[in-house]
């Protein structure tokens, strides 16, 4: 047996142990909680290009040298074979900015005066408008993303690394600064989030965090969402110390997982906290519909 096959077997055993040992709710438990026919699986939003959709700027899917084992496991085993999770493909550049595929490459520019991010066509050097998250709450935000299941809650996101829309702390952003001597000059920062993470993901995570706190599920310090790039999913297991602790990163209402194991652990943890919230909301919706 090769090392990759052994890793995948260990990964399956690890995930199954979380479910079977009662640390996380099983599918039967979820059905009992919410009633028959209303099963709520852990919802994971995934950059559509990582699921083979031809939505990248070059008109194809994401070009990966090696497909991460964690991504294959989540897609092929948990989603396709076992149907334990619900994957929702999403492309911010097409669905929020209305751009076609193929298209010109994009870049992010930060305004010096306000600090706001602009999405710019790198070929024509022209600003590209994109839809901002609504102020109506997390339900509206998630529905715009395109999730059509029975619940508006999202447990996790898997996003394309270094993307101007989906990058997590690894996006190159230009800041245009005006100077009296030189007119204007560009400075670059490569430790920023993409526009989707900076605006939409941050708001969704904050609102889900507030919802969980309002329902007395968890504490304020816990995140309402976990995200990871496909690069993080190359690492399978970092050890029990990573999975046991963890806290919300400063100024970010979401976890950034550093391995596939940690990502799934936190997805299941958030899923467990979401179950009573979703069950309560569905019960209220049913009562209102009857009245």
N, C-alpha and C positions, 0 to 999 in steps of 0.2 A: 504494500500500500504506500503510495507516495505521500509526501508531507501535506500537500494541498487536500487530498482526500481525508487524511487523518484530522486536519484542522476543521474540515466541514462536519465530520462526524462528531467531533468534540463540541462544535458550535451548536449542532442540533440537540445534543444531549444537554448542554447548558441551558438552552431556551426551554426545552421540555421540562427540565427540573424546576424552573421558576414557576411553571404552570402547575405541575403535578404536586409540588410540595405545599401548595396553598399560599405561597408568598404573593402570588398574583392570581386574579380570578380566572377560572377556566371558562370556556365557551358555554358550558352547561350552567355555570353560576350566573353568567351574564344573562342567559335566557330566562332563568328563574327570577332574576332581579327586575327585568324589564317586561317580562311576559312573552308568550310565544309569538313568533313572527315579527318581533321588534329587536332582533339581535343587533347590537352595536359593536362592531369590531374596532380595534385601534386604527384610526385613520392617519395615514402618512401621505403628505403631499410630496411629490417627487418632480424634480426638473424633467420636463417631457423629453428632452434630448438624451437623458440618461436611461430612458425606457425605450430607446430606439426610434422615437418619433423624429421625422425630418423637419425640425424646427430651428436648428442652429443657423447662424448667419450665412453659412456656406450652402445651406439647403439640405443638409443631411443631419444625421444624429451626432451626438458627442463623439469625438475622436479620442478614444482611450487606448493607451499603449497596452495596458493590461486591465481587464475588467476586475474591479475589486471583489474579493471573495464575499465580503459582507453584503454588497449590493446584489450579487447573484443569489445569495442565500435568501435574502428578504424577498426578492422578486420571484425566483423559481420555486423555492420551498414554502415559505410562509404565505405568499400571496397566491401563486398558481396552484400548487399541489395541496397544501393543507388549508388554504383559505382562512388563515388566522388573522390576517390584516387586510385592510382596504387601501390600496395604493391609488392616488389621484394624480394623474399627469398634469403638469401646469407649466406654461411658458410665459413669464411676465412680459417679455419683449413683444410677443404677439398678442397676448390677451389683455395686457394693460396699456401697451404703447401702440397697439394696432398695426404693427409692422409685418411685412410679408416675409417669406423665406423662399429663396435667399434674399439677403439685404446687406447693406453696408455695415461694417463693424461699428460698434458703439464704444464710447468712452464716457467716463464720468468727470465732470468739472465742478468744483466747489466754488461758489461765489464768495469772493473775499469779503464783501460788505455784510452779507446776511448769513453766510455759512451754509446756505441751502445747496442741494445737489442738483445739477442739470445733466440730463442725458443728451449726449451730443453725437451726431452722425460724424464719424471720423473722416469720411471721404469729403463731405461737403462742408464740414465744420459748422453745422446748423443744429440748433437745439431741437430735440425731439420731445414733444409733450407726452406724458404718461399719466394714467389715472391715479389719483391719490386715494388713500383709504377713506371710506365714508366715516362720518361722525355718529352714525346710527348704532354703533355697537358691533360686537364680534360676529353676530349672525349675518349682518349685511356684508361684512368683509369676507367671510368664508364663502358665502353664496356667490359673490363676484368671482372668487377664485375658481368656482365651478364644481364645488363639492355638492353632490345631489343625494346624499344618504339621508337617513332619518334624523340625524343630529348635526348641529353646526360645529361641533367641537373637533379639534385637530390635536392629535397626540404628538406628532413629530413631522419633520421635514428633512428630505435628503436633497441637497442643492448642489449645482455645478460649481466647482471651485474656479476661482479667478474670473468668474463671469461678471461683467459690469452690472448685471441685475441680481444674480444669485450668490455671488461670492461672499464668503464668511471671513472677514478679517484679512483677506489676501488680494483685495482689488486695488489696482493702480488708479488713483484719483489725482487729477491735476487741479491745482489751485492757482487761479489767475490773480496776480497781485499787481496793482497799478503803482508805478513809481514816477516821480517827477523827472528823473534823469533818463530812464530807459523807456518810458511809456508804459509797457506792461511786460511781465515775465511769468513763466510757468514754473511752478514747483510741484514735485510729485510726492505722493504718500502711498505706500504699498501695503498699509495695514488697516484698510478701511473695509466696510461692508458694502455690498452692492445696493442699488436703489430699492430693490424689492425687500431685502433684509432690513435696510435702514428705515424704511417707511412701513410697509405692510406687516412684515413678520414681527417687528417690534411692537406694533399696536395690537396685533392679534394676541401675542403672548401676554402683554400687559392686561388686556381685557379678560382673557381666560384666567389669568392669575387672580384678578379681582373677583371674577365669578366664583372661583373655587373658595376664595377667602370668605365671600359673602355666604356661601353655603356651609361654612365651617368645615371645609375639607382641606386639611393641611394648614400650614402657617404662611404668614406673609413672605417669609424668606424663600419659600419654594417657588420654582418656576412653573409657568403654565404651559410650557412648550419645550421640546428638545429638538435641536437641529444639528445636522452634520453634513459635510461635503462628502463626495465620493472618495476623496483622498483619505478622510478619516476612516472610511469603511475598509481600507486596505488592512488596517490593524484589527485583528479579531479580538484578542483578550489581553488586557493590561494588568490583570491581577485584581484580587478582591478589594484592595485598598481603594481602587478607583471607583468601584461599584458601590461601596458602602457609604462614602462621604459625598462631598460635592456641595457646591452652593452656587447661587446665581452670580454670574459675573457682574462686575461693577457696571452700572448704567445699562444693563441688558436684562430684560425680564424673562430670559430664556436660557436654558442650558446649551452649551456647545459640547457635544460628545466627541471624545478623542479616539474612540474605537467602535467597531460594530457591536461588540458586547455591551459596552456602556450605553450606546444609543438604544438598543433593544431593551435593556434593563430600565432605562428611564421612560421609554415609550410605554412599557407595561405598567410602570409606577403611575404615570399620569393617567393612563387608561383606567386604572383601578380607582383613582380619585374622581374621574369624570363620571363613572357609572351612576352613583347616586344623584349627581346633578342632572344628568340626562334623564334618568328615571323620573325625577321630580317634575322636570319641565314637560316631559311627555304626558305625565298624569294630568298636569294643569291644562295642557292643550286639549286633552281628551274631554275633561270636564267642561271647558269653555265651549267646545264643539257640541256637546250634548245639550247645554243650556241654550 
